[in-house]
Amino acid sequence: MATTSTEATGLRSAFYQELKQLHMSPLWESLSVLVPHAPNGPCVPALWKWSDVLPFIKRAGELITAEEAVRRVLILENPALPGQSSVTQSLYAGLQLILPGEVAPAHRHVQSALRFIVHGSGAYTAVDGERTTMSPGDFIITPSWTWHDHGNPGIEGEAEPVVWLDGLDIPIVRFFDAGFEEKATAKSQAVSRPEGNALARYGHNLLPVDYEPTSRTSPIFSYPYERSREVLDRLYRDGELDDWHGVKLRYVNPATGGWPMPTMATFIQYLPRGFASKPFRTTDGAVYSVVEGSGRAIVDGIAFEFGPRDHFVVPSWQTFTLQADEDTVLFSFSDRPVQAALGILREEKIAV
Ligand code: GTQ
């Protein structure tokens, strides 16, 4: 028997070698990896402390201008995916800096982008002729294929450097090999609408009478923190605390009730001081930005201690709990709309 098996092994590896020349391979050698019993991707959980990151952001600001860089961003790479510019297999995250007096020139691309303001106020992003001024905790959208430029009109020495989290579906678009990009001729796009116009039209449970959605993306570009924070507070006071999520809300496209972007879901969540969630797992791994408070995420038994402006990533299907030492607000984003559209999203609230 042993001889036969050794002989078989030898014959098989010779066969595999020959097969390679035809650019073919035997499924039975990789079946359990290709069709895993449960998600078995390479991503690991990781934490980026603001105190570690900030000095590097400042140095980037000294080394290159926003204009030269086009986008002066330090990418958050999953430690298990070095060089892939990915924080999970489907998501990109980065921290973008814009200094007073700078402009990041107008361009457009197929990739959808979200901005979550981490530090500083007074910079703007312009989409569709409307500028939105950024404040910490605001969630801002750049829809697929829309012209956008960023600027910080403040005076050097007076105005603040502004840093925000960029969340893009770069790996998804790369996966489909469907990326296009164009540079605008003008550095900044012309302003054709007053600030707040989109929020007035679409953000008050009303819509212009003849409005028909023309894209899959929310017509609101900005979801100000003030409003989200107020709702979290109110719902907590009304007793709506989930054992797994605390008070967790999803941002919506007010014209459809669906996700604000076709490829990325965004959430804002409140965990009161002393809250310890029950364990949870979901196939939509997510990137978190800590707005207020402190505590820890315990992912597969490893604790990641977080405070304001820290970022962390929880990969697909890894069991995690969230604990708050102070009243805590977390923003997060994931590829949930894609998984939901494909019918492959799975999540589990684990009872203990
Ligand atoms: O602001 O347009 O972090 O195009 C990566 C690619 C930001 C942007 C990023 C981009 C942008």
Residues whose N, C-alpha, C, O or C-beta is under 5 A from the ligand:
A	BS01	GTQ	R71 V73 G94 D166
